[in-house]
Amino acid sequence: MWECNWRSLICGLLIAACAACTSPYEENLAHDRQWDKLGSYHGEQGYREWDEKELTRRGALSETDYEAYRAGYLKGRFEYCSEKHTVDTVINPGYPNDCREGKSSSSYGLVERGY
């Protein structure tokens, strides 16, 4: 009985730890406060944009830091969407097309920043 619960607990902790992982490259960019490059990397890879809470947790301290990340993300996202004309796949045609014009999947948009 206890053995099964311990296994579940350990597996759950490992899964949670892996989900929270970032690459060494991302960690270095955040450590060096290169927010524009970090945002660009996330956009180019098709990753979701980090919100203000995540950026603060990684060391972004000012509105300028957030804006630099956002500008880099938008640039990278443009590159990502320019290379991929569609995100839809044959396997799963219901997959949301994040590159569709007019659709924003940004989690840190103008409204959240008070604009």
C-alpha positions as a Python dict, from the first residue, in 0.01 Angstrom:
ca = {
    (1, 'M'): (0, 0, 0),
    (2, 'W'): (267, 253, 99),
    (3, 'E'): (491, 142, -185),
    (4, 'C'): (226, 224, -443),
    (5, 'N'): (164, 569, -292),
    (6, 'W'): (536, 648, -282),
    (7, 'R'): (573, 553, -646),
    (8, 'S'): (282, 777, -740),
    (9, 'L'): (427, 1062, -536),
    (10, 'I'): (773, 1028, -689),
    (11, 'C'): (632, 1001, -1042),
    (12, 'G'): (415, 1306, -983),
    (13, 'L'): (709, 1508, -853),
    (14, 'L'): (925, 1409, -1150),
    (15, 'I'): (654, 1506, -1396),
    (16, 'A'): (599, 1840, -1222),
    (17, 'A'): (973, 1908, -1217),
    (18, 'C'): (1008, 1835, -1588),
    (19, 'A'): (710, 2054, -1674),
    (20, 'A'): (873, 2348, -1496),
    (21, 'C'): (1209, 2300, -1665),
    (22, 'T'): (1364, 2551, -1897),
    (23, 'S'): (1662, 2492, -2118),
    (24, 'P'): (2009, 2609, -2014),
    (25, 'Y'): (1994, 2851, -2308),
    (26, 'E'): (1678, 3012, -2168),
    (27, 'E'): (1827, 3025, -1820),
    (28, 'N'): (2141, 3196, -1952),
    (29, 'L'): (1941, 3456, -2143),
    (30, 'A'): (1732, 3532, -1834),
    (31, 'H'): (2040, 3543, -1611),
    (32, 'D'): (2211, 3784, -1853),
    (33, 'R'): (1890, 3992, -1870),
    (34, 'Q'): (1867, 3953, -2248),
    (35, 'W'): (1489, 3969, -2249),
    (36, 'D'): (1455, 4057, -2617),
    (37, 'K'): (1658, 3750, -2719),
    (38, 'L'): (1462, 3528, -2481),
    (39, 'G'): (1133, 3653, -2624),
    (40, 'S'): (1260, 3607, -2978),
    (41, 'Y'): (1368, 3251, -2898),
    (42, 'H'): (1026, 3168, -2753),
    (43, 'G'): (848, 3317, -3054),
    (44, 'E'): (1071, 3144, -3310),
    (45, 'Q'): (1018, 2808, -3142),
    (46, 'G'): (641, 2853, -3135),
    (47, 'Y'): (636, 2854, -2755),
    (48, 'R'): (367, 3033, -2560),
    (49, 'E'): (457, 3380, -2444),
    (50, 'W'): (560, 3406, -2079),
    (51, 'D'): (330, 3622, -1872),
    (52, 'E'): (436, 3897, -1632),
    (53, 'K'): (439, 3660, -1334),
    (54, 'E'): (678, 3417, -1507),
    (55, 'L'): (905, 3698, -1626),
    (56, 'T'): (918, 3842, -1273),
    (57, 'R'): (1003, 3498, -1137),
    (58, 'R'): (1291, 3482, -1387),
    (59, 'G'): (1429, 3823, -1287),
    (60, 'A'): (1252, 4079, -1506),
    (61, 'L'): (1215, 4379, -1277),
    (62, 'S'): (1084, 4665, -1485),
    (63, 'E'): (827, 4749, -1749),
    (64, 'T'): (1120, 4798, -1987),
    (65, 'D'): (1221, 4433, -1932),
    (66, 'Y'): (867, 4319, -2010),
    (67, 'E'): (850, 4535, -2321),
    (68, 'A'): (1187, 4404, -2445),
    (69, 'Y'): (1067, 4045, -2401),
    (70, 'R'): (737, 4125, -2573),
    (71, 'A'): (908, 4295, -2869),
    (72, 'G'): (1141, 3998, -2911),
    (73, 'Y'): (851, 3755, -2882),
    (74, 'L'): (650, 3933, -3150),
    (75, 'K'): (952, 3939, -3382),
    (76, 'G'): (1017, 3569, -3323),
    (77, 'R'): (651, 3484, -3362),
    (78, 'F'): (645, 3664, -3697),
    (79, 'E'): (942, 3453, -3810),
    (80, 'Y'): (774, 3137, -3685),
    (81, 'C'): (450, 3213, -3866),
    (82, 'S'): (625, 3325, -4185),
    (83, 'E'): (797, 2988, -4218),
    (84, 'K'): (486, 2786, -4135),
    (85, 'H'): (199, 2870, -4363),
    (86, 'T'): (-31, 2652, -4157),
    (87, 'V'): (-7, 2474, -3826),
    (88, 'D'): (-295, 2241, -3911),
    (89, 'T'): (-189, 1882, -3953),
    (90, 'V'): (-332, 1584, -4136),
    (91, 'I'): (-328, 1386, -3812),
    (92, 'N'): (-527, 1641, -3613),
    (93, 'P'): (-710, 1892, -3833),
    (94, 'G'): (-872, 2041, -3522),
    (95, 'Y'): (-536, 2175, -3402),
    (96, 'P'): (-568, 2552, -3348),
    (97, 'N'): (-389, 2758, -3609),
    (98, 'D'): (-189, 3001, -3397),
    (99, 'C'): (-53, 3174, -3705),
    (100, 'R'): (-391, 3266, -3848),
    (101, 'E'): (-401, 3637, -3920),
    (102, 'G'): (-589, 3834, -3659),
    (103, 'K'): (-563, 3560, -3398),
    (104, 'S'): (-349, 3636, -3097),
    (105, 'S'): (-252, 3364, -2853),
    (106, 'S'): (-52, 3608, -2648),
    (107, 'S'): (-86, 3572, -2274),
    (108, 'Y'): (63, 3915, -2209),
    (109, 'G'): (-119, 4146, -2441),
    (110, 'L'): (-211, 4511, -2446),
    (111, 'V'): (-509, 4477, -2213),
    (112, 'E'): (-304, 4315, -1938),
    (113, 'R'): (-54, 4601, -1960),
    (114, 'G'): (-321, 4869, -1929),
    (115, 'Y'): (-328, 4989, -2291),
}
